[in-house]
Amino acid sequence: MHDSSRQPELALLAAAAADYADAAELARRLGLPLLATGVEPAECDAAAALLIVEGPARRLQLTGRGAPGPVRVDFGSAGMRHRRHSGARELLSKAVGHGKKTVLRVLDATAGLGTDAFVLADLGCEVALCEREPVIVELLRSGLAVAAGSGDPWLTAVVQRMRLFPGDAREMGQTLIPDVDTIYLDPMFPARRKSAAVKKEMALFQTLLERSIDPADADALLLWALQQGTPRVVVKRPAKAASLAGREPSHCIRGKSVRYDVYVNRKLESVCLAK
Ligand SMILES: C[S@@+](CC[C@H](N)C(=O)[O-])C[C@H]1O[C@@H](n2cnc3c(N)ncnc32)[C@H](O)[C@@H]1O
């Protein structure tokens, strides 16, 4: 049985013999065990989840029979391309203030799997991605590297506007904040969401990211963001959830299942454009 008081068990696995050296190096860097190549995730009881190394790509796979499929960062996927035409993109665009400045600089302080950051970069924003969980950082790093080397002009141009800063946003923030127009927060959703893809990600996040599920953690992050003096702070919330830390936003952008709470500190137009 999974003991929630312990750190969840994670291990590295090379997808093939040719990946072993890279997997070993990553295992050493992350301080995680490396399993023998050839282990089947469905049969594995040595770890709750496996970070699988295959060429430049990394994927995270929960172990055991009936576990959902792997989670990876694939910015070139059909799902990501589909988002270019989705209403959700419009809501996010409006919330962060895209279009109010020539080039909007966004600090995505809870980068996760980089989906929202990619949407913002695709809109033309310069996006700094902060992520504090080392395994998620590796997924992001590989997703960015695979996209940058894809040869797809659209994809490579978009990821050029994304920079990854591993670590807690509250520490990274000190150097990044002076250049930032909007701080964007998407803390762990406490509510259940319905799509299969979201369920897969939630199963993974709930196994690996226990501290992000603590509502006090999200409250503290908003209070930190509001103290930074950036023109705008935006929080993604489930449509019916209370606002974080009991702080009422300046206004909300509402979608069907998601709401963006927008805290306006000052107008984006008033920010100096010459940098
Ligand atoms: C719900 S996920 C974000 C999903 C993301 N918006 C996306 O589109 O994929 C929240 C992520 O924020 C990260 N996180 C939470 N607090 C953080 C902090 N203070 N600094 C950096 N990362 C943080 C967690 O590790 C987790 O990966």
The ligand as an SDF file (V2000), in Angstrom:
LIG
                    3D

 27 29  0  0  0  0  0  0  0  0999 V2000
   -1.1240   22.3130  -11.9590 C   0  0  0  0  0  0  0  0  0  0  0  0
    0.5760   22.2020  -12.3170 S   0  0  0  0  0  0  0  0  0  0  0  0
    0.7290   23.4530  -13.5390 C   0  0  0  0  0  0  0  0  0  0  0  0
    0.2600   23.0120  -14.8960 C   0  0  0  0  0  0  0  0  0  0  0  0
    0.6830   23.9520  -15.9760 C   0  0  0  0  0  0  0  0  0  0  0  0
   -0.0290   25.2140  -15.9200 N   0  0  0  0  0  0  0  0  0  0  0  0
    0.5220   23.3330  -17.3560 C   0  0  0  0  0  0  0  0  0  0  0  0
   -0.1030   23.9680  -18.2180 O   0  0  0  0  0  0  0  0  0  0  0  0
    1.0530   22.2330  -17.5690 O   0  0  0  0  0  0  0  0  0  0  0  0
    1.4030   22.9580  -10.9410 C   0  0  0  0  0  0  0  0  0  0  0  0
    2.9250   22.8520  -11.0130 C   0  0  0  0  0  0  0  0  0  0  0  0
    3.4600   23.9310  -10.2730 O   0  0  0  0  0  0  0  0  0  0  0  0
    4.6190   23.4950   -9.5900 C   0  0  0  0  0  0  0  0  0  0  0  0
    4.8130   24.4430   -8.4780 N   0  0  0  0  0  0  0  0  0  0  0  0
    3.9710   24.6840   -7.4570 C   0  0  0  0  0  0  0  0  0  0  0  0
    4.4630   25.6520   -6.6500 N   0  0  0  0  0  0  0  0  0  0  0  0
    5.6330   26.0530   -7.2160 C   0  0  0  0  0  0  0  0  0  0  0  0
    6.6120   27.0370   -6.8750 C   0  0  0  0  0  0  0  0  0  0  0  0
    6.4820   27.7830   -5.7630 N   0  0  0  0  0  0  0  0  0  0  0  0
    7.6850   27.2080   -7.6740 N   0  0  0  0  0  0  0  0  0  0  0  0
    7.8360   26.4380   -8.7900 C   0  0  0  0  0  0  0  0  0  0  0  0
    6.9520   25.4720   -9.1610 N   0  0  0  0  0  0  0  0  0  0  0  0
    5.8650   25.2840   -8.3920 C   0  0  0  0  0  0  0  0  0  0  0  0
    4.3040   22.0770   -9.1700 C   0  0  0  0  0  0  0  0  0  0  0  0
    5.4990   21.3490   -8.9480 O   0  0  0  0  0  0  0  0  0  0  0  0
    3.5210   21.5740  -10.3880 C   0  0  0  0  0  0  0  0  0  0  0  0
    4.3850   20.9780  -11.3300 O   0  0  0  0  0  0  0  0  0  0  0  0
  1  2  1  0
  2  3  1  0
  2 10  1  0
  3  4  1  0
  4  5  1  0
  5  6  1  0
  5  7  1  0
  7  8  2  0
  7  9  1  0
 10 11  1  0
 11 12  1  0
 11 26  1  0
 12 13  1  0
 13 14  1  0
 13 24  1  0
 14 15  1  0
 14 23  1  0
 15 16  2  0
 16 17  1  0
 17 18  1  0
 17 23  2  0
 18 19  1  0
 18 20  2  0
 20 21  1  0
 21 22  2  0
 22 23  1  0
 24 25  1  0
 24 26  1  0
 26 27  1  0
M  CHG  2   2   1   9  -1
M  END
$$$$
